[in-house]
Amino acid sequence: MLKNLLIFGYVLFLCGCKQQKTESPPLESAVENVAISHANGFTIEKQVSGITIIKILAPWPNAEASFTYALIPKEKQAFISLDKNQYDAIISVPIDNIVVTSTTHIPALEALGVLDKLVGFSDTKYVSSKAARKRIDAGQIKELGINESLNTEAVLALKPDLVVGFAVSGSNSAYETLQRSQIPVIYNGDWVEETPLGKAEWIKFFAPFFNKESEANVIFAEIEKSYLVAKKLAKTAHTTPTVLSGAMYKDVWYLPGGKSWAANFLKDANANYLWKETPDSGSLSLSWENVLLEAKTAEYWIGPAQFKSYTEMESSSAHYVQFDAFKNKKVYTFANTVGETGGNLYYELAPQRPDIVLKDLIHILHPGLLPEHEPFFFKPLN
């Protein structure tokens, strides 16, 4: 898992579980389906009684399981009784405190103005948000180990109203322990989304737990507008430059599949990503010979894993110097944009702000279109 984090430029994702529940019809017809325009992994329904139903349809890739959560307003809790067997968790809202397990969750909390509700996090050294780091240093956000082996005693001591986890399969003993202790664990599948705006729309997933739905709608609408304006601008470019991505780990070259989040950024930036026709939504594993044959003359190299300089790349493998993008100093990386403790801001913030990523790429690939843009994530290799 750590290898994926260091090699591919994707956010990491770990484990969880679900108990069997009986299927039964909802208590009442939904009076409102919250508009979800780009994300495919969740739905939100508002019931007449004030109950909010959140369904997680894709907690991990190719998942056969789905999860259903019921959120009951605290002021109505005494008057509403639900069958616990129908739901994976029942939560009283708004919640007062929360534990999350992925850095991708933090920007949503910060944007919604509820970062002060975050009381614990798994592996705090990777957190880059300045506001969150200040709270970590003050002891207001506790270190809870790593997601695969969450320190359940530390979590139980915090008595959180909610733990937001993420999973690559349906088994996590730490989550099971917390659930047996009556601490709700819900799954966030933002990382499974393939499109940039699909990931960003998961801010709407967090909003109902804090009664922040209106704020989330406004925030996402601004991000969506900014992204779509940039995408439209990219289409006006007179050229479609060829692009290579990824790098080697040992003898294998890992790079984004044609349906992946990273590939969709390049598509929207009006680039010719050389593996755009592959059907994979994750990463591809190729030989360096295969990559050289396909991309030796590629004009740009976007995202060479964790490499920060040309010297570092050449020292790692002499094969890299054979590519024209390397020779012509057209390699761009997100590895040089880090927080104060070394955490990579791309992994943390890019899913929440795809509009900034897209503008970075347009600035690089079509220099005349956004001349005043100051690159934030993607910068020239040192």
Secondary structure as GFF3:
##gff-version 3
##sequence-region A 1 382
A	DSSP	alpha_helix	2	8	.	.	.	ID=ss1
A	DSSP	beta_strand	30	33	.	.	.	ID=ss2
A	DSSP	beta_strand	42	47	.	.	.	ID=ss3
A	DSSP	beta_strand	52	56	.	.	.	ID=ss4
A	DSSP	beta_strand	67	73	.	.	.	ID=ss5
A	DSSP	three_ten_helix	74	79	.	.	.	ID=ss6
A	DSSP	three_ten_helix	84	86	.	.	.	ID=ss7
A	DSSP	beta_strand	89	93	.	.	.	ID=ss8
A	DSSP	beta_strand	98	100	.	.	.	ID=ss9
A	DSSP	three_ten_helix	103	105	.	.	.	ID=ss10
A	DSSP	alpha_helix	106	111	.	.	.	ID=ss11
A	DSSP	three_ten_helix	115	117	.	.	.	ID=ss12
A	DSSP	beta_strand	118	121	.	.	.	ID=ss13
A	DSSP	three_ten_helix	124	126	.	.	.	ID=ss14
A	DSSP	alpha_helix	130	137	.	.	.	ID=ss15
A	DSSP	beta_strand	142	143	.	.	.	ID=ss16
A	DSSP	three_ten_helix	147	149	.	.	.	ID=ss17
A	DSSP	alpha_helix	152	158	.	.	.	ID=ss18
A	DSSP	beta_strand	162	165	.	.	.	ID=ss19
A	DSSP	alpha_helix	173	180	.	.	.	ID=ss20
A	DSSP	beta_strand	185	187	.	.	.	ID=ss21
A	DSSP	three_ten_helix	190	192	.	.	.	ID=ss22
A	DSSP	alpha_helix	196	200	.	.	.	ID=ss23
A	DSSP	alpha_helix	203	206	.	.	.	ID=ss24
A	DSSP	three_ten_helix	207	210	.	.	.	ID=ss25
A	DSSP	alpha_helix	213	234	.	.	.	ID=ss26
A	DSSP	beta_strand	242	245	.	.	.	ID=ss27
A	DSSP	beta_strand	247	249	.	.	.	ID=ss28
A	DSSP	beta_strand	252	256	.	.	.	ID=ss29
A	DSSP	alpha_helix	261	268	.	.	.	ID=ss30
A	DSSP	beta_strand	272	273	.	.	.	ID=ss31
A	DSSP	beta_strand	283	286	.	.	.	ID=ss32
A	DSSP	alpha_helix	288	295	.	.	.	ID=ss33
A	DSSP	beta_strand	300	302	.	.	.	ID=ss34
A	DSSP	alpha_helix	310	316	.	.	.	ID=ss35
A	DSSP	three_ten_helix	318	322	.	.	.	ID=ss36
A	DSSP	alpha_helix	324	327	.	.	.	ID=ss37
A	DSSP	beta_strand	331	333	.	.	.	ID=ss38
A	DSSP	alpha_helix	345	349	.	.	.	ID=ss39
A	DSSP	alpha_helix	354	365	.	.	.	ID=ss40
A	DSSP	beta_strand	379	380	.	.	.	ID=ss41
###
